[in-house]
Amino acid sequence: MPQLNPNPWFAILVFSWIIFLTIIPTKILNHITPNELTSVSEEKHKTEPWDWPW
């Protein structure tokens, strides 16, 4: 039964997983985010009461 011969299919499986685990993550991680994170200041903002017009 040729379906049970693991020679070509096992090599394809191994090489595809090597590509998925080595090449693709490095290409994805090389992209930088367009908005760099900035630290938020710790000071509290002053809030004022709002007088409703009605």
C-alpha positions as CSV (number, residue, x, y, z in Angstrom):
1,M,0.0,0.0,0.0
2,P,1.7,3.2,-1.1
3,Q,-0.2,5.4,1.4
4,L,1.8,3.8,4.2
5,N,5.2,4.6,2.8
6,P,6.5,7.4,5.1
7,N,9.6,8.3,3.1
8,P,8.4,11.4,1.0
9,W,5.7,12.5,3.4
10,F,7.7,12.5,6.5
11,A,10.5,14.6,4.9
12,I,7.9,17.1,3.6
13,L,6.4,17.3,7.1
14,V,9.7,17.8,8.8
15,F,10.9,20.5,6.3
16,S,7.6,22.3,6.5
17,W,7.7,22.5,10.3
18,I,11.3,23.7,10.1
19,I,10.2,26.5,7.8
20,F,7.2,27.3,10.1
21,L,9.3,27.4,13.2
22,T,12.4,29.2,12.0
23,I,11.8,31.4,9.0
24,I,8.2,32.7,9.4
25,P,8.4,33.8,13.0
26,T,11.6,35.8,12.3
27,K,9.9,37.6,9.4
28,I,6.9,38.4,11.5
29,L,8.9,39.6,14.5
30,N,11.0,42.0,12.3
31,H,8.0,44.2,11.8
32,I,7.8,47.1,14.2
33,T,4.6,48.6,15.5
34,P,3.6,51.9,13.9
35,N,2.8,53.5,17.2
36,E,5.5,53.3,19.8
37,L,4.3,53.0,23.4
38,T,4.8,55.9,25.6
39,S,4.8,56.0,29.4
40,V,1.8,57.5,31.0
41,S,2.4,60.3,33.5
42,E,1.4,59.5,37.0
43,E,0.0,62.9,37.9
44,K,-3.8,63.2,38.4
45,H,-5.8,65.5,36.2
46,K,-7.8,68.1,37.9
47,T,-11.5,67.7,37.3
48,E,-14.0,70.5,37.7
49,P,-17.7,70.2,38.4
50,W,-19.8,70.8,35.4
51,D,-22.7,73.2,35.7
52,W,-25.6,71.9,33.6
53,P,-27.5,74.6,31.8
54,W,-31.0,73.4,32.7
